[in-house]
Amino acid sequence: MLRIGALKVSDIPSRPQCELRALVRYRPSLQPARATEAHRIQKVLEGADVKRNVLGVTGQRIPTALADGVTGPVA
């Protein structure tokens, strides 16, 4: 087959393309870890009587505000 030209030349992707492929393949393995951490944070906040979705914008600001010492609502 090689003599008659029936074989395709293999395509070796560039380094950036290989890195992008690796990241795309790695992303699905991170999604369950993200959900697990979100549930852990949600449980801690519920223990502190904070009833918010930690995946939303406001929910993401709450832990930062708590770390900065804010204990009440911010206007």
N, CA, C and O atoms as a CHARMM CRD file, in Angstrom:
* protein
*
  300
    1    1 MET  N      0.83200  -1.18500   0.00000 PROA 1      0.00000
    2    1 MET  CA     0.00000   0.00000   0.00000 PROA 1      0.00000
    3    1 MET  C      0.87800   1.24900   0.00000 PROA 1      0.00000
    4    1 MET  O      0.54300   2.25900  -0.61900 PROA 1      0.00000
    5    2 LEU  N      2.00800   1.16300   0.70600 PROA 2      0.00000
    6    2 LEU  CA     2.91700   2.29500   0.74000 PROA 2      0.00000
    7    2 LEU  C      3.43500   2.60200  -0.66600 PROA 2      0.00000
    8    2 LEU  O      3.54300   3.76700  -1.05100 PROA 2      0.00000
    9    3 ARG  N      3.75500   1.55700  -1.42900 PROA 3      0.00000
   10    3 ARG  CA     4.29900   1.74500  -2.77800 PROA 3      0.00000
   11    3 ARG  C      3.31200   2.42100  -3.72000 PROA 3      0.00000
   12    3 ARG  O      3.71400   3.18500  -4.59700 PROA 3      0.00000
   13    4 ILE  N      2.02800   2.14500  -3.54500 PROA 4      0.00000
   14    4 ILE  CA     1.04600   2.73900  -4.46700 PROA 4      0.00000
   15    4 ILE  C      0.45400   4.04500  -3.93500 PROA 4      0.00000
   16    4 ILE  O     -0.38900   4.65800  -4.59000 PROA 4      0.00000
   17    5 GLY  N      0.90200   4.47600  -2.72800 PROA 5      0.00000
   18    5 GLY  CA     0.44300   5.75100  -2.17400 PROA 5      0.00000
   19    5 GLY  C     -0.92700   5.69600  -1.53300 PROA 5      0.00000
   20    5 GLY  O     -1.61100   6.71600  -1.45700 PROA 5      0.00000
   21    6 ALA  N     -1.34300   4.52800  -1.06900 PROA 6      0.00000
   22    6 ALA  CA    -2.66500   4.38200  -0.46800 PROA 6      0.00000
   23    6 ALA  C     -2.66400   4.68300   1.03300 PROA 6      0.00000
   24    6 ALA  O     -3.72500   4.67000   1.65700 PROA 6      0.00000
   25    7 LEU  N     -1.51800   4.94700   1.61500 PROA 7      0.00000
   26    7 LEU  CA    -1.45400   5.26300   3.03900 PROA 7      0.00000
   27    7 LEU  C     -1.47100   6.77200   3.24400 PROA 7      0.00000
   28    7 LEU  O     -0.83300   7.51600   2.49900 PROA 7      0.00000
   29    8 LYS  N     -2.20300   7.21400   4.25500 PROA 8      0.00000
   30    8 LYS  CA    -2.23200   8.63800   4.58100 PROA 8      0.00000
   31    8 LYS  C     -1.01600   9.00000   5.42000 PROA 8      0.00000
   32    8 LYS  O     -0.52200   8.19100   6.20600 PROA 8      0.00000
   33    9 VAL  N     -0.55200  10.20600   5.24500 PROA 9      0.00000
   34    9 VAL  CA     0.52800  10.71500   6.07700 PROA 9      0.00000
   35    9 VAL  C     -0.08200  11.07300   7.42900 PROA 9      0.00000
   36    9 VAL  O     -1.12300  11.72700   7.49200 PROA 9      0.00000
   37   10 SER  N      0.56300  10.64500   8.50000 PROA 10     0.00000
   38   10 SER  CA     0.01400  10.95100   9.81400 PROA 10     0.00000
   39   10 SER  C      0.23400  12.42100  10.13500 PROA 10     0.00000
   40   10 SER  O      1.27300  12.99700   9.81300 PROA 10     0.00000
   41   11 ASP  N     -0.75800  13.01200  10.77200 PROA 11     0.00000
   42   11 ASP  CA    -0.71000  14.42400  11.12600 PROA 11     0.00000
   43   11 ASP  C     -0.30600  14.54000  12.58900 PROA 11     0.00000
   44   11 ASP  O     -1.00300  14.03900  13.47100 PROA 11     0.00000
   45   12 ILE  N      0.80600  15.19300  12.84300 PROA 12     0.00000
   46   12 ILE  CA     1.25700  15.42500  14.21000 PROA 12     0.00000
   47   12 ILE  C      0.84800  16.84700  14.57100 PROA 12     0.00000
   48   12 ILE  O      1.33400  17.80600  13.97200 PROA 12     0.00000
   49   13 PRO  N     -0.04900  16.98600  15.55300 PROA 13     0.00000
   50   13 PRO  CA    -0.53900  18.32600  15.89700 PROA 13     0.00000
   51   13 PRO  C      0.56200  19.17200  16.54500 PROA 13     0.00000
   52   13 PRO  O      1.52200  18.64900  17.11100 PROA 13     0.00000
   53   14 SER  N      0.39400  20.48400  16.44700 PROA 14     0.00000
   54   14 SER  CA     1.35500  21.41000  17.05500 PROA 14     0.00000
   55   14 SER  C      1.24800  21.33400  18.58200 PROA 14     0.00000
   56   14 SER  O      0.26900  20.82100  19.12400 PROA 14     0.00000
   57   15 ARG  N      2.25900  21.84700  19.25300 PROA 15     0.00000
   58   15 ARG  CA     2.28200  21.81200  20.71700 PROA 15     0.00000
   59   15 ARG  C      1.07600  22.53800  21.33600 PROA 15     0.00000
   60   15 ARG  O      0.45000  21.98900  22.24300 PROA 15     0.00000
   61   16 PRO  N      0.72600  23.76200  20.87300 PROA 16     0.00000
   62   16 PRO  CA    -0.46300  24.41300  21.44600 PROA 16     0.00000
   63   16 PRO  C     -1.73000  23.58400  21.26900 PROA 16     0.00000
   64   16 PRO  O     -2.58000  23.54800  22.15800 PROA 16     0.00000
   65   17 GLN  N     -1.85700  22.92100  20.12800 PROA 17     0.00000
   66   17 GLN  CA    -3.04400  22.09700  19.89700 PROA 17     0.00000
   67   17 GLN  C     -3.05200  20.88600  20.83200 PROA 17     0.00000
   68   17 GLN  O     -4.10900  20.49900  21.33000 PROA 17     0.00000
   69   18 CYS  N     -1.88900  20.28600  21.07300 PROA 18     0.00000
   70   18 CYS  CA    -1.80200  19.16000  22.01300 PROA 18     0.00000
   71   18 CYS  C     -2.17000  19.59900  23.42500 PROA 18     0.00000
   72   18 CYS  O     -2.88000  18.89000  24.13800 PROA 18     0.00000
   73   19 GLU  N     -1.67800  20.78500  23.82500 PROA 19     0.00000
   74   19 GLU  CA    -1.98900  21.29600  25.15500 PROA 19     0.00000
   75   19 GLU  C     -3.47700  21.59300  25.30000 PROA 19     0.00000
   76   19 GLU  O     -4.07000  21.31400  26.34100 PROA 19     0.00000
   77   20 LEU  N     -4.07700  22.15700  24.26100 PROA 20     0.00000
   78   20 LEU  CA    -5.51200  22.43600  24.28600 PROA 20     0.00000
   79   20 LEU  C     -6.31100  21.14600  24.38900 PROA 20     0.00000
   80   20 LEU  O     -7.27500  21.07700  25.15300 PROA 20     0.00000
   81   21 ARG  N     -5.93400  20.14200  23.64700 PROA 21     0.00000
   82   21 ARG  CA    -6.61700  18.85100  23.72200 PROA 21     0.00000
   83   21 ARG  C     -6.52000  18.26600  25.12600 PROA 21     0.00000
   84   21 ARG  O     -7.49300  17.72000  25.64500 PROA 21     0.00000
   85   22 ALA  N     -5.34600  18.38200  25.73900 PROA 22     0.00000
   86   22 ALA  CA    -5.16100  17.85200  27.09300 PROA 22     0.00000
   87   22 ALA  C     -6.07500  18.57600  28.08000 PROA 22     0.00000
   88   22 ALA  O     -6.67500  17.94800  28.95200 PROA 22     0.00000
   89   23 LEU  N     -6.18000  19.89400  27.94000 PROA 23     0.00000
   90   23 LEU  CA    -7.05500  20.65800  28.83400 PROA 23     0.00000
   91   23 LEU  C     -8.51200  20.29200  28.63500 PROA 23     0.00000
   92   23 LEU  O     -9.26300  20.16300  29.60200 PROA 23     0.00000
   93   24 VAL  N     -8.91300  20.12600  27.38600 PROA 24     0.00000
   94   24 VAL  CA   -10.30100  19.77600  27.09200 PROA 24     0.00000
   95   24 VAL  C    -10.63000  18.40000  27.67400 PROA 24     0.00000
   96   24 VAL  O    -11.73600  18.17600  28.16500 PROA 24     0.00000
   97   25 ARG  N     -9.67600  17.49500  27.61800 PROA 25     0.00000
   98   25 ARG  CA    -9.90300  16.15800  28.17800 PROA 25     0.00000
   99   25 ARG  C     -9.88700  16.17300  29.70600 PROA 25     0.00000
  100   25 ARG  O    -10.54800  15.34900  30.33900 PROA 25     0.00000
  101   26 TYR  N     -9.14100  17.09800  30.30000 PROA 26     0.00000
  102   26 TYR  CA    -9.00700  17.16300  31.75700 PROA 26     0.00000
  103   26 TYR  C    -10.21600  17.83200  32.41600 PROA 26     0.00000
  104   26 TYR  O    -10.54600  17.52200  33.56100 PROA 26     0.00000
  105   27 ARG  N    -10.87200  18.73700  31.70800 PROA 27     0.00000
  106   27 ARG  CA   -11.97500  19.51200  32.27700 PROA 27     0.00000
  107   27 ARG  C    -13.09900  18.66200  32.86500 PROA 27     0.00000
  108   27 ARG  O    -13.54700  18.95400  33.97300 PROA 27     0.00000
  109   28 PRO  N    -13.57600  17.62200  32.17400 PROA 28     0.00000
  110   28 PRO  CA   -14.66500  16.82900  32.76300 PROA 28     0.00000
  111   28 PRO  C    -14.30300  16.18500  34.09700 PROA 28     0.00000
  112   28 PRO  O    -15.18600  15.94900  34.92200 PROA 28     0.00000
  113   29 SER  N    -13.03600  15.90000  34.32400 PROA 29     0.00000
  114   29 SER  CA   -12.65100  15.31100  35.60500 PROA 29     0.00000
  115   29 SER  C    -12.68900  16.35200  36.72500 PROA 29     0.00000
  116   29 SER  O    -12.77900  15.98800  37.89800 PROA 29     0.00000
  117   30 LEU  N    -12.62200  17.63700  36.38300 PROA 30     0.00000
  118   30 LEU  CA   -12.67300  18.69400  37.39600 PROA 30     0.00000
  119   30 LEU  C    -14.09200  19.03900  37.81000 PROA 30     0.00000
  120   30 LEU  O    -14.30700  19.50900  38.92700 PROA 30     0.00000
  121   31 GLN  N    -15.05700  18.82100  36.94600 PROA 31     0.00000
  122   31 GLN  CA   -16.42800  19.22300  37.23400 PROA 31     0.00000
  123   31 GLN  C    -17.01200  18.53200  38.46400 PROA 31     0.00000
  124   31 GLN  O    -17.64700  19.21300  39.26900 PROA 31     0.00000
  125   32 PRO  N    -16.83800  17.22000  38.66100 PROA 32     0.00000
  126   32 PRO  CA   -17.35500  16.61900  39.89500 PROA 32     0.00000
  127   32 PRO  C    -16.65900  17.17100  41.14700 PROA 32     0.00000
  128   32 PRO  O    -17.28800  17.31300  42.19700 PROA 32     0.00000
  129   33 ALA  N    -15.37600  17.47900  41.03600 PROA 33     0.00000
  130   33 ALA  CA   -14.65900  18.04600  42.17800 PROA 33     0.00000
  131   33 ALA  C    -15.22400  19.42100  42.52700 PROA 33     0.00000
  132   33 ALA  O    -15.33700  19.76800  43.70300 PROA 33     0.00000
  133   34 ARG  N    -15.57800  20.20000  41.51300 PROA 34     0.00000
  134   34 ARG  CA   -16.16100  21.52100  41.74800 PROA 34     0.00000
  135   34 ARG  C    -17.49500  21.38700  42.46600 PROA 34     0.00000
  136   34 ARG  O    -17.77700  22.13900  43.39900 PROA 34     0.00000
  137   35 ALA  N    -18.30900  20.44400  42.04300 PROA 35     0.00000
  138   35 ALA  CA   -19.61300  20.23100  42.67600 PROA 35     0.00000
  139   35 ALA  C    -19.44300  19.79600  44.12500 PROA 35     0.00000
  140   35 ALA  O    -20.18100  20.24600  45.00100 PROA 35     0.00000
  141   36 THR  N    -18.47400  18.92300  44.38000 PROA 36     0.00000
  142   36 THR  CA   -18.21300  18.46000  45.74500 PROA 36     0.00000
  143   36 THR  C    -17.82200  19.62500  46.64500 PROA 36     0.00000
  144   36 THR  O    -18.32100  19.74900  47.76400 PROA 36     0.00000
  145   37 GLU  N    -16.91800  20.48700  46.14700 PROA 37     0.00000
  146   37 GLU  CA   -16.49500  21.64100  46.95100 PROA 37     0.00000
  147   37 GLU  C    -17.63700  22.62200  47.17000 PROA 37     0.00000
  148   37 GLU  O    -17.75600  23.20000  48.24900 PROA 37     0.00000
  149   38 ALA  N    -18.47900  22.81600  46.16000 PROA 38     0.00000
  150   38 ALA  CA   -19.63200  23.71200  46.31100 PROA 38     0.00000
  151   38 ALA  C    -20.57400  23.18700  47.38800 PROA 38     0.00000
  152   38 ALA  O    -21.10800  23.96900  48.17500 PROA 38     0.00000
  153   39 HSD  N    -20.78500  21.86900  47.43400 PROA 39     0.00000
  154   39 HSD  CA   -21.65000  21.29800  48.47100 PROA 39     0.00000
  155   39 HSD  C    -21.03200  21.45600  49.84700 PROA 39     0.00000
  156   39 HSD  O    -21.73900  21.72200  50.81900 PROA 39     0.00000
  157   40 ARG  N    -19.71600  21.29400  49.93900 PROA 40     0.00000
  158   40 ARG  CA   -19.04400  21.47400  51.23400 PROA 40     0.00000
  159   40 ARG  C    -19.20200  22.90300  51.73500 PROA 40     0.00000
  160   40 ARG  O    -19.50500  23.12400  52.90700 PROA 40     0.00000
  161   41 ILE  N    -18.99600  23.87600  50.84500 PROA 41     0.00000
  162   41 ILE  CA   -19.12800  25.28500  51.22700 PROA 41     0.00000
  163   41 ILE  C    -20.57100  25.58700  51.59800 PROA 41     0.00000
  164   41 ILE  O    -20.83200  26.29800  52.56800 PROA 41     0.00000
  165   42 GLN  N    -21.51000  25.04400  50.82400 PROA 42     0.00000
  166   42 GLN  CA   -22.93200  25.25800  51.11100 PROA 42     0.00000
  167   42 GLN  C    -23.28800  24.74100  52.50100 PROA 42     0.00000
  168   42 GLN  O    -24.02900  25.39200  53.23600 PROA 42     0.00000
  169   43 LYS  N    -22.76700  23.58200  52.85900 PROA 43     0.00000
  170   43 LYS  CA   -23.05000  22.99700  54.16700 PROA 43     0.00000
  171   43 LYS  C    -22.48400  23.86200  55.29900 PROA 43     0.00000
  172   43 LYS  O    -23.13800  24.05700  56.32300 PROA 43     0.00000
  173   44 VAL  N    -21.27700  24.37300  55.10800 PROA 44     0.00000
  174   44 VAL  CA   -20.67100  25.24100  56.12400 PROA 44     0.00000
  175   44 VAL  C    -21.48300  26.51900  56.28000 PROA 44     0.00000
  176   44 VAL  O    -21.74300  26.95600  57.40100 PROA 44     0.00000
  177   45 LEU  N    -21.88600  27.12000  55.16500 PROA 45     0.00000
  178   45 LEU  CA   -22.67000  28.35100  55.23700 PROA 45     0.00000
  179   45 LEU  C    -24.04200  28.11100  55.85200 PROA 45     0.00000
  180   45 LEU  O    -24.54000  28.95900  56.59200 PROA 45     0.00000
  181   46 GLU  N    -24.66100  26.97000  55.56000 PROA 46     0.00000
  182   46 GLU  CA   -25.94900  26.66300  56.17900 PROA 46     0.00000
  183   46 GLU  C    -25.79400  26.48400  57.68400 PROA 46     0.00000
  184   46 GLU  O    -26.69700  26.82500  58.44700 PROA 46     0.00000
  185   47 GLY  N    -24.66200  25.95500  58.11000 PROA 47     0.00000
  186   47 GLY  CA   -24.38000  25.84300  59.54000 PROA 47     0.00000
  187   47 GLY  C    -24.25400  27.20100  60.20100 PROA 47     0.00000
  188   47 GLY  O    -24.47100  27.32900  61.40600 PROA 47     0.00000
  189   48 ALA  N    -23.90500  28.21700  59.42400 PROA 48     0.00000
  190   48 ALA  CA   -23.80200  29.58900  59.92800 PROA 48     0.00000
  191   48 ALA  C    -25.06900  30.38400  59.61800 PROA 48     0.00000
  192   48 ALA  O    -25.06100  31.61300  59.69000 PROA 48     0.00000
  193   49 ASP  N    -26.16000  29.69200  59.27400 PROA 49     0.00000
  194   49 ASP  CA   -27.45000  30.30900  58.94700 PROA 49     0.00000
  195   49 ASP  C    -27.38700  31.24800  57.74300 PROA 49     0.00000
  196   49 ASP  O    -28.11000  32.24400  57.69500 PROA 49     0.00000
  197   50 VAL  N    -26.54600  30.94200  56.79300 PROA 50     0.00000
  198   50 VAL  CA   -26.50400  31.68800  55.53900 PROA 50     0.00000
  199   50 VAL  C    -27.18100  30.81300  54.50000 PROA 50     0.00000
  200   50 VAL  O    -26.66500  29.75900  54.12800 PROA 50     0.00000
  201   51 LYS  N    -28.33600  31.25700  54.03500 PROA 51     0.00000
  202   51 LYS  CA   -29.11700  30.46600  53.08200 PROA 51     0.00000
  203   51 LYS  C    -28.96600  31.06600  51.69200 PROA 51     0.00000
  204   51 LYS  O    -29.86000  31.76500  51.21500 PROA 51     0.00000
  205   52 ARG  N    -27.86300  30.80200  51.05500 PROA 52     0.00000
  206   52 ARG  CA   -27.60700  31.31000  49.70600 PROA 52     0.00000
  207   52 ARG  C    -27.00200  30.22300  48.84400 PROA 52     0.00000
  208   52 ARG  O    -26.37400  29.29100  49.34700 PROA 52     0.00000
  209   53 ASN  N    -27.19400  30.34700  47.55000 PROA 53     0.00000
  210   53 ASN  CA   -26.56600  29.45200  46.59200 PROA 53     0.00000
  211   53 ASN  C    -25.11400  29.90200  46.41300 PROA 53     0.00000
  212   53 ASN  O    -24.86800  31.03100  45.98700 PROA 53     0.00000
  213   54 VAL  N    -24.16700  29.04700  46.73000 PROA 54     0.00000
  214   54 VAL  CA   -22.75900  29.43700  46.66900 PROA 54     0.00000
  215   54 VAL  C    -22.23100  29.51200  45.25300 PROA 54     0.00000
  216   54 VAL  O    -21.12500  30.01000  45.04300 PROA 54     0.00000
  217   55 LEU  N    -22.98200  29.03400  44.27300 PROA 55     0.00000
  218   55 LEU  CA   -22.50200  29.08200  42.90100 PROA 55     0.00000
  219   55 LEU  C    -22.88600  30.38600  42.20600 PROA 55     0.00000
  220   55 LEU  O    -22.38200  30.67400  41.12100 PROA 55     0.00000
  221   56 GLY  N    -23.76200  31.17300  42.80900 PROA 56     0.00000
  222   56 GLY  CA   -24.15400  32.44900  42.22100 PROA 56     0.00000
  223   56 GLY  C    -23.16100  33.54400  42.58100 PROA 56     0.00000
  224   56 GLY  O    -22.24800  33.32700  43.37700 PROA 56     0.00000
  225   57 VAL  N    -23.34100  34.72000  41.99100 PROA 57     0.00000
  226   57 VAL  CA   -22.41800  35.83400  42.22200 PROA 57     0.00000
  227   57 VAL  C    -22.43800  36.25600  43.69300 PROA 57     0.00000
  228   57 VAL  O    -21.38400  36.42200  44.30700 PROA 57     0.00000
  229   58 THR  N    -23.62400  36.42800  44.25200 PROA 58     0.00000
  230   58 THR  CA   -23.73200  36.83300  45.64600 PROA 58     0.00000
  231   58 THR  C    -23.15600  35.77100  46.56900 PROA 58     0.00000
  232   58 THR  O    -22.45900  36.08300  47.53400 PROA 58     0.00000
  233   59 GLY  N    -23.45100  34.52700  46.26800 PROA 59     0.00000
  234   59 GLY  CA   -22.92800  33.43500  47.07800 PROA 59     0.00000
  235   59 GLY  C    -21.42100  33.35600  47.06300 PROA 59     0.00000
  236   59 GLY  O    -20.81400  32.93200  48.04700 PROA 59     0.00000
  237   60 GLN  N    -20.80900  33.75200  45.97500 PROA 60     0.00000
  238   60 GLN  CA   -19.34800  33.74400  45.90900 PROA 60     0.00000
  239   60 GLN  C    -18.74900  34.90900  46.67300 PROA 60     0.00000
  240   60 GLN  O    -17.60000  34.83500  47.10900 PROA 60     0.00000
  241   61 ARG  N    -19.50400  35.98100  46.84400 PROA 61     0.00000
  242   61 ARG  CA   -19.00400  37.14500  47.59100 PROA 61     0.00000
  243   61 ARG  C    -19.09600  36.94100  49.09100 PROA 61     0.00000
  244   61 ARG  O    -18.34000  37.56000  49.84000 PROA 61     0.00000
  245   62 ILE  N    -20.00800  36.08300  49.55200 PROA 62     0.00000
  246   62 ILE  CA   -20.20700  35.88500  50.98700 PROA 62     0.00000
  247   62 ILE  C    -18.94100  35.37800  51.68700 PROA 62     0.00000
  248   62 ILE  O    -18.54200  35.97400  52.68700 PROA 62     0.00000
  249   63 PRO  N    -18.28700  34.30300  51.21200 PROA 63     0.00000
  250   63 PRO  CA   -17.07600  33.85200  51.91200 PROA 63     0.00000
  251   63 PRO  C    -15.97800  34.91300  51.94400 PROA 63     0.00000
  252   63 PRO  O    -15.23300  35.00400  52.92100 PROA 63     0.00000
  253   64 THR  N    -15.87300  35.70900  50.89400 PROA 64     0.00000
  254   64 THR  CA   -14.87900  36.78300  50.87700 PROA 64     0.00000
  255   64 THR  C    -15.21300  37.82600  51.92100 PROA 64     0.00000
  256   64 THR  O    -14.33200  38.28600  52.64700 PROA 64     0.00000
  257   65 ALA  N    -16.49000  38.20500  52.00300 PROA 65     0.00000
  258   65 ALA  CA   -16.90900  39.19000  52.99700 PROA 65     0.00000
  259   65 ALA  C    -16.69000  38.65400  54.41000 PROA 65     0.00000
  260   65 ALA  O    -16.23900  39.39000  55.28700 PROA 65     0.00000
  261   66 LEU  N    -17.00400  37.38400  54.63600 PROA 66     0.00000
  262   66 LEU  CA   -16.78700  36.79400  55.95300 PROA 66     0.00000
  263   66 LEU  C    -15.30000  36.78800  56.31000 PROA 66     0.00000
  264   66 LEU  O    -14.93500  37.05000  57.45600 PROA 66     0.00000
  265   67 ALA  N    -14.45100  36.49400  55.34100 PROA 67     0.00000
  266   67 ALA  CA   -13.01000  36.49700  55.58500 PROA 67     0.00000
  267   67 ALA  C    -12.50300  37.89800  55.87600 PROA 67     0.00000
  268   67 ALA  O    -11.53100  38.06500  56.61300 PROA 67     0.00000
  269   68 ASP  N    -13.15800  38.91600  55.30000 PROA 68     0.00000
  270   68 ASP  CA   -12.76200  40.31400  55.53600 PROA 68     0.00000
  271   68 ASP  C    -13.32800  40.86100  56.83300 PROA 68     0.00000
  272   68 ASP  O    -13.04600  42.00500  57.18800 PROA 68     0.00000
  273   69 GLY  N    -14.12300  40.07000  57.55300 PROA 69     0.00000
  274   69 GLY  CA   -14.65300  40.49600  58.84300 PROA 69     0.00000
  275   69 GLY  C    -16.02600  41.12100  58.79400 PROA 69     0.00000
  276   69 GLY  O    -16.50400  41.60800  59.81900 PROA 69     0.00000
  277   70 VAL  N    -16.67700  41.12900  57.65800 PROA 70     0.00000
  278   70 VAL  CA   -18.03600  41.67100  57.54900 PROA 70     0.00000
  279   70 VAL  C    -18.99000  40.67600  58.17500 PROA 70     0.00000
  280   70 VAL  O    -19.01800  39.50900  57.78400 PROA 70     0.00000
  281   71 THR  N    -19.78600  41.13300  59.15700 PROA 71     0.00000
  282   71 THR  CA   -20.68800  40.20300  59.84700 PROA 71     0.00000
  283   71 THR  C    -22.15800  40.50300  59.58800 PROA 71     0.00000
  284   71 THR  O    -23.01900  39.69900  59.94300 PROA 71     0.00000
  285   72 GLY  N    -22.45900  41.63500  58.98100 PROA 72     0.00000
  286   72 GLY  CA   -23.84900  41.97800  58.72600 PROA 72     0.00000
  287   72 GLY  C    -24.08300  42.19800  57.24600 PROA 72     0.00000
  288   72 GLY  O    -23.16300  42.09600  56.43400 PROA 72     0.00000
  289   73 PRO  N    -25.33600  42.50500  56.90300 PROA 73     0.00000
  290   73 PRO  CA   -25.64700  42.75800  55.49300 PROA 73     0.00000
  291   73 PRO  C    -24.98100  44.03600  55.00300 PROA 73     0.00000
  292   73 PRO  O    -24.80200  44.99900  55.74900 PROA 73     0.00000
  293   74 VAL  N    -24.62200  44.01200  53.72900 PROA 74     0.00000
  294   74 VAL  CA   -23.98200  45.18300  53.11100 PROA 74     0.00000
  295   74 VAL  C    -24.98400  45.79500  52.16500 PROA 74     0.00000
  296   74 VAL  O    -25.61200  45.09800  51.36800 PROA 74     0.00000
  297   75 ALA  N    -25.13300  47.11900  52.25900 PROA 75     0.00000
  298   75 ALA  CA   -26.10200  47.81800  51.41400 PROA 75     0.00000
  299   75 ALA  C    -25.58900  48.01800  50.02100 PROA 75     0.00000
  300   75 ALA  O    -26.28500  48.59200  49.18300 PROA 75     0.00000
